């Protein structure tokens, strides 16, 4: 009787481990989809190409002009960042909330600042 109970316990644990493994795998692949850039808290890591490709710019505070312009970014800050399609914080804009990744702004961003749009 004790052996039967032990087999049920081991079988139940095997099912639980399989379920946890199945749910953990997508999380790991979703995280790896983010581009590689220095994880410096309080910064915006912006890329010259979509999907986190091209060269990157690490923005610490608002910049008047970003040259060359950027197309995607990862927010490593606890507050939102706003990127703008024109110089001097104007034109089209996209807000990246805390720790958000945007693979394509849909425009070339020439300026960015810390804070809501």
N, CA, C and O of each residue as an XYZ file, in Angstrom:
468
protein
N       0.820     -1.175      0.000
C       0.000      0.000      0.000
C       0.877      1.256      0.000
O       0.588      2.220     -0.709
N       1.935      1.237      0.790
C       2.852      2.362      0.858
C       3.548      2.569     -0.488
O       3.775      3.711     -0.886
N       3.887      1.499     -1.189
C       4.552      1.587     -2.486
C       3.625      2.225     -3.505
O       4.075      3.040     -4.310
N       2.353      1.881     -3.497
C       1.375      2.462     -4.423
C       1.234      3.960     -4.204
O       1.168      4.723     -5.168
N       1.187      4.391     -2.948
C       1.080      5.815     -2.633
C       2.334      6.557     -3.078
O       2.252      7.682     -3.571
N       3.492      5.931     -2.904
C       4.752      6.544     -3.311
C       4.809      6.700     -4.826
O       5.276      7.721     -5.330
N       4.332      5.685     -5.557
C       4.305      5.764     -7.029
C       3.400      6.895     -7.487
O       3.746      7.612     -8.426
N       2.237      7.074     -6.840
C       1.326      8.159     -7.203
C       1.978      9.515     -6.948
O       1.835     10.439     -7.750
N       2.688      9.631     -5.841
C       3.363     10.874     -5.503
C       4.435     11.206     -6.535
O       4.509     12.338     -7.013
N       5.264     10.226     -6.880
C       6.328     10.434     -7.871
C       5.720     10.768     -9.225
O       6.221     11.650     -9.922
N       4.658     10.085     -9.608
C       3.994     10.350    -10.877
C       3.428     11.773    -10.899
O       3.543     12.478    -11.901
N       2.821     12.186     -9.793
C       2.271     13.541     -9.698
C       3.351     14.601     -9.783
O       3.153     15.637    -10.417
N       4.484     14.358     -9.156
C       5.599     15.303     -9.216
C       6.151     15.413    -10.635
O       6.512     16.501    -11.084
N       6.213     14.289    -11.332
C       6.712     14.307    -12.707
C       5.811     15.151    -13.595
O       6.301     15.894    -14.445
N       4.502     15.048    -13.409
C       3.554     15.845    -14.191
C       3.721     17.328    -13.842
O       3.706     18.176    -14.734
N       3.878     17.641    -12.571
C       4.049     19.032    -12.144
C       5.327     19.635    -12.724
O       5.315     20.776    -13.185
N       6.424     18.885    -12.707
C       7.687     19.373    -13.261
C       7.555     19.594    -14.763
O       8.065     20.585    -15.287
N       6.888     18.697    -15.452
C       6.683     18.855    -16.897
C       5.854     20.098    -17.188
O       6.140     20.815    -18.146
N       4.833     20.366    -16.381
C       3.983     21.542    -16.582
C       4.777     22.821    -16.355
O       4.633     23.776    -17.118
N       5.602     22.857    -15.332
C       6.418     24.045    -15.051
C       7.430     24.255    -16.175
O       7.644     25.389    -16.603
N       8.045     23.197    -16.652
C       9.012     23.318    -17.743
C       8.357     23.852    -18.999
O       8.942     24.675    -19.703
N       7.151     23.395    -19.289
C       6.443     23.838    -20.494
C       6.082     25.309    -20.408
O       6.144     26.013    -21.416
N       5.704     25.794    -19.225
C       5.347     27.202    -19.107
C       6.568     28.092    -18.987
O       6.482     29.270    -19.336
N       7.693     27.599    -18.516
C       8.898     28.410    -18.369
C       9.596     28.638    -19.702
O      10.237     29.674    -19.883
N       9.493     27.716    -20.626
C      10.196     27.835    -21.897
C       9.780     29.063    -22.701
O      10.664     29.763    -23.195
N       8.468     29.377    -22.868
C       8.118     30.562    -23.630
C       8.642     31.848    -22.998
O       9.026     32.765    -23.724
N       8.670     31.943    -21.693
C       9.164     33.149    -21.033
C      10.628     33.386    -21.379
O      11.030     34.526    -21.614
N      11.410     32.349    -21.412
C      12.825     32.491    -21.743
C      12.998     32.947    -23.187
O      13.853     33.789    -23.462
N      12.206     32.412    -24.116
C      12.352     32.807    -25.509
C      11.839     34.218    -25.729
O      12.367     34.927    -26.585
N      10.813     34.658    -24.977
C      10.309     36.024    -25.113
C      11.358     37.015    -24.633
O      11.530     38.074    -25.237
N      12.059     36.685    -23.556
C      13.089     37.579    -23.045
C      14.252     37.672    -24.014
O      14.840     38.742    -24.166
N      14.594     36.584    -24.665
C      15.715     36.602    -25.594
C      15.380     37.379    -26.862
O      16.279     37.682    -27.646
N      14.095     37.712    -27.083
C      13.700     38.478    -28.254
C      14.126     39.936    -28.130
O      14.209     40.637    -29.139
N      14.396     40.407    -26.914
C      14.848     41.779    -26.739
C      16.283     41.908    -27.223
O      17.080     40.982    -27.073
N      16.610     43.056    -27.802
C      17.973     43.246    -28.304
C      18.997     43.323    -27.174
O      18.664     43.575    -26.016
N      20.233     43.101    -27.547
C      21.322     43.167    -26.586
C      21.788     44.611    -26.455
O      22.146     45.252    -27.443
N      21.779     45.106    -25.241
C      22.325     46.432    -24.971
C      22.659     46.497    -23.493
O      22.134     45.710    -22.705
N      23.520     47.418    -23.108
C      23.869     47.515    -21.687
C      22.631     47.801    -20.842
O      21.859     48.704    -21.163
N      22.436     47.050    -19.778
C      21.285     47.258    -18.892
C      21.692     48.220    -17.786
O      22.015     47.813    -16.670
N      21.669     49.480    -18.115
C      22.014     50.528    -17.166
C      20.711     51.167    -16.714
O      20.005     51.785    -17.510
N      20.402     51.016    -15.453
C      19.158     51.542    -14.914
C      19.078     53.051    -15.118
O      20.062     53.765    -14.925
N      17.905     53.526    -15.507
C      17.695     54.953    -15.705
C      18.042     55.441    -17.096
O      18.172     56.646    -17.312
N      18.197     54.511    -18.062
C      18.575     54.900    -19.423
C      17.570     54.372    -20.451
O      16.740     53.511    -20.161
N      17.679     54.916    -21.645
C      16.960     54.418    -22.814
C      18.019     53.941    -23.787
O      18.887     54.716    -24.190
N      17.961     52.690    -24.165
C      18.901     52.128    -25.124
C      18.208     52.134    -26.484
O      17.279     51.360    -26.712
N      18.657     53.006    -27.386
C      17.999     53.208    -28.681
C      18.890     52.704    -29.816
O      20.116     52.795    -29.749
N      18.246     52.169    -30.867
C      18.956     51.553    -31.991
C      18.635     52.262    -33.302
O      17.527     52.764    -33.492
N      19.611     52.298    -34.198
C      19.445     52.977    -35.480
C      18.554     52.212    -36.451
O      18.089     52.787    -37.435
N      18.307     50.938    -36.198
C      17.458     50.123    -37.073
C      16.296     49.531    -36.270
O      16.322     49.549    -35.039
N      15.294     49.016    -36.949
C      14.185     48.350    -36.287
C      14.663     47.045    -35.652
O      15.747     46.558    -35.971
N      13.872     46.491    -34.773
C      14.143     45.209    -34.119
C      15.451     45.191    -33.322
O      16.087     44.145    -33.189
N      15.844     46.343    -32.797
C      17.057     46.395    -31.979
C      18.324     46.122    -32.758
O      19.298     45.621    -32.195
N      18.332     46.439    -34.039
C      19.501     46.208    -34.894
C      20.235     47.526    -35.126
O      19.747     48.595    -34.760
N      21.392     47.434    -35.728
C      22.194     48.621    -36.018
C      22.992     49.036    -34.792
O      23.114     48.277    -33.831
N      23.524     50.230    -34.835
C      24.297     50.715    -33.689
C      23.341     51.278    -32.643
O      22.211     51.653    -32.954
N      23.813     51.331    -31.399
C      22.925     51.813    -30.344
C      23.446     53.091    -29.712
O      24.639     53.393    -29.741
N      22.511     53.821    -29.146
C      22.801     55.034    -28.385
C      22.231     54.825    -26.992
O      21.080     54.412    -26.856
N      23.004     55.099    -25.966
C      22.542     54.981    -24.595
C      22.204     56.393    -24.110
O      23.098     57.208    -23.882
N      20.909     56.674    -23.956
C      20.460     58.005    -23.564
C      20.233     58.054    -22.058
O      19.536     57.208    -21.498
N      20.825     59.047    -21.411
C      20.708     59.178    -19.971
C      19.709     60.261    -19.616
O      18.938     60.095    -18.671
N      19.702     61.352    -20.338
C      18.739     62.442    -20.157
C      18.250     62.825    -21.540
O      18.713     62.273    -22.539
N      17.318     63.766    -21.608
C      16.843     64.219    -22.915
C      17.991     64.759    -23.749
O      18.914     65.379    -23.221
N      17.933     64.525    -25.029
C      18.939     65.013    -25.959
C      18.234     65.873    -26.983
O      17.146     65.516    -27.436
N      18.820     66.996    -27.364
C      18.212     67.842    -28.385
C      18.118     67.157    -29.725
O      17.071     67.191    -30.372
N      19.198     66.538    -30.149
C      19.237     65.884    -31.458
C      19.937     64.547    -31.313
O      20.970     64.451    -30.650
N      19.380     63.513    -31.930
C      20.013     62.192    -31.960
C      20.450     61.953    -33.398
O      19.609     61.829    -34.288
N      21.734     61.888    -33.630
C      22.289     61.640    -34.959
C      23.212     60.437    -34.918
O      24.096     60.395    -34.062
N      23.059     59.471    -35.786
C      21.930     59.316    -36.690
C      20.659     58.994    -35.902
O      20.732     58.576    -34.746
N      19.503     59.188    -36.523
C      18.236     58.931    -35.826
C      18.080     57.457    -35.452
O      18.762     56.590    -36.000
N      17.182     57.188    -34.520
C      16.951     55.819    -34.051
C      15.553     55.346    -34.432
O      14.649     56.153    -34.647
N      15.384     53.999    -34.514
C      14.111     53.400    -34.950
C      13.482     52.459    -33.927
O      12.305     52.122    -34.052
N      14.245     52.025    -32.911
C      13.727     51.099    -31.905
C      14.477     51.349    -30.596
O      15.555     51.944    -30.585
N      13.875     50.876    -29.476
C      14.521     51.142    -28.186
C      14.002     50.229    -27.094
O      12.926     49.640    -27.195
N      14.812     50.131    -26.036
C      14.449     49.429    -24.803
C      14.563     50.443    -23.664
O      15.603     51.079    -23.494
N      13.495     50.589    -22.893
C      13.507     51.508    -21.759
C      13.987     50.765    -20.519
O      13.316     49.849    -20.046
N      15.138     51.152    -19.993
C      15.688     50.561    -18.770
C      15.503     51.515    -17.596
O      16.358     51.614    -16.716
N      14.383     52.205    -17.600
C      14.120     53.217    -16.586
C      12.799     52.923    -15.882
O      11.930     52.246    -16.431
N      12.659     53.430    -14.684
C      11.418     53.234    -13.928
C      10.350     54.255    -14.315
O       9.223     54.188    -13.826
N      10.696     55.194    -15.183
C       9.735     56.178    -15.689
C       9.683     56.074    -17.210
O      10.620     55.564    -17.824
N       8.601     56.552    -17.828
C       8.499     56.486    -19.296
C       9.515     57.402    -19.984
O      10.036     58.344    -19.387
N       9.775     57.100    -21.240
C      10.555     57.959    -22.121
C       9.689     58.265    -23.338
O       8.870     57.437    -23.738
N       9.858     59.428    -23.922
C       9.132     59.817    -25.128
C      10.147     60.079    -26.226
O      11.093     60.841    -26.030
N       9.955     59.447    -27.392
C      10.825     59.680    -28.546
C      10.024     60.446    -29.597
O       8.821     60.234    -29.751
N      10.707     61.339    -30.320
C      10.049     62.253    -31.251
C      10.627     62.131    -32.652
O      11.818     61.878    -32.827
N       9.772     62.314    -33.640
C      10.178     62.225    -35.033
C      10.895     63.451    -35.548
O      11.451     63.427    -36.646
N      10.894     64.519    -34.778
C      11.581     65.741    -35.190
C      12.520     66.214    -34.091
O      12.416     65.804    -32.934
N      13.431     67.078    -34.481
C      14.351     67.656    -33.509
C      13.583     68.553    -32.547
O      12.479     69.001    -32.856
N      14.149     68.806    -31.418
C      13.566     69.701    -30.412
C      12.235     69.196    -29.870
O      11.329     69.983    -29.593
N      12.122     67.868    -29.719
C      10.978     67.239    -29.038
C       9.639     67.594    -29.679
O       8.723     68.052    -28.995
N       9.526     67.385    -30.983
C       8.308     67.722    -31.719
C       8.009     66.637    -32.750
O       8.825     65.743    -32.972
N       6.841     66.717    -33.374
C       6.453     65.791    -34.434
C       5.843     64.508    -33.892
O       5.335     64.466    -32.771
N       5.903     63.452    -34.719
C       5.374     62.152    -34.283
C       6.069     61.748    -33.000
O       7.221     62.111    -32.762
N       5.356     60.990    -32.170
C       5.964     60.574    -30.901
C       5.461     59.209    -30.476
O       4.357     58.788    -30.824
N       6.298     58.537    -29.720
C       5.961     57.243    -29.132
C       6.439     57.260    -27.689
O       7.553     57.692    -27.393
N       5.584     56.785    -26.802
C       5.972     56.675    -25.394
C       6.352     55.242    -25.080
O       5.609     54.309    -25.387
N       7.514     55.072    -24.468
C       7.948     53.761    -23.992
C       7.805     53.767    -22.475
O       8.518     54.492    -21.781
N       6.891     52.964    -21.969
C       6.677     52.882    -20.533
C       7.843     52.164    -19.865
O       8.729     51.640    -20.539
N       7.835     52.145    -18.557
C       8.917     51.541    -17.781
C       9.255     50.143    -18.283
O       8.381     49.281    -18.368
N      10.506     49.922    -18.610
C      11.058     48.628    -19.020
C      10.372     48.040    -20.257
O      10.338     46.821    -20.425
N       9.832     48.892    -21.113
C       9.166     48.461    -22.346
C      10.158     48.434    -23.509
O      11.116     49.206    -23.540
N       9.915     47.539    -24.458
C      10.711     47.427    -25.683
C       9.790     47.729    -26.861
O       8.704     47.158    -26.958
N      10.212     48.616    -27.750
C       9.465     48.914    -28.974
C      10.374     48.590    -30.147
O      11.406     49.234    -30.334
N       9.994     47.594    -30.935
C      10.824     47.104    -32.029
C      10.803     48.011    -33.256
O      11.697     47.918    -34.098
N       9.793     48.897    -33.380
C       9.711     49.786    -34.540
C       8.798     50.959    -34.214
O       7.592     50.786    -34.040
N       9.376     52.152    -34.133
C       8.576     53.346    -33.858
C       7.654     53.680    -35.028
O       6.609     54.303    -34.839
N       8.038     53.268    -36.233
C       7.277     53.639    -37.426
C       7.784     54.942    -38.034
O       7.213     55.442    -39.004
N       8.842     55.485    -37.473
C       9.456     56.718    -37.979
C      10.878     56.809    -37.424
O      11.235     56.111    -36.475
N      11.679     57.683    -38.036
C      13.016     57.966    -37.512
C      12.864     58.948    -36.359
O      12.251     60.004    -36.516
N      13.420     58.603    -35.199
C      13.350     59.488    -34.032
C      14.639     60.307    -33.937
O      15.740     59.759    -33.904
N      14.474     61.630    -33.895
C      15.600     62.546    -33.834
C      15.820     63.156    -32.456
O      16.843     63.800    -32.224
N      14.859     62.960    -31.522
C      15.038     63.464    -30.158
C      14.262     62.587    -29.190
O      13.323     61.891    -29.577
N      14.668     62.628    -27.924
C      14.006     61.833    -26.886
C      14.176     62.541    -25.553
O      15.154     63.254    -25.326
N      13.205     62.327    -24.677
C      13.324     62.894    -23.330
C      12.680     61.953    -22.321
O      11.765     61.192    -22.634
N      13.183     62.033    -21.125
C      12.662     61.238    -20.011
C      11.357     61.864    -19.561
O      11.295     63.071    -19.331
N      10.299     61.047    -19.431
C       8.987     61.538    -19.017
C       7.924     61.178    -20.030
O       8.223     60.705    -21.127
N       6.679     61.407    -19.652
C       5.544     61.089    -20.537
C       5.517     62.012    -21.749
O       6.033     63.129    -21.711
N       4.903     61.522    -22.828
C       4.756     62.328    -24.035
C       3.730     63.438    -23.829
O       3.475     64.221    -24.744
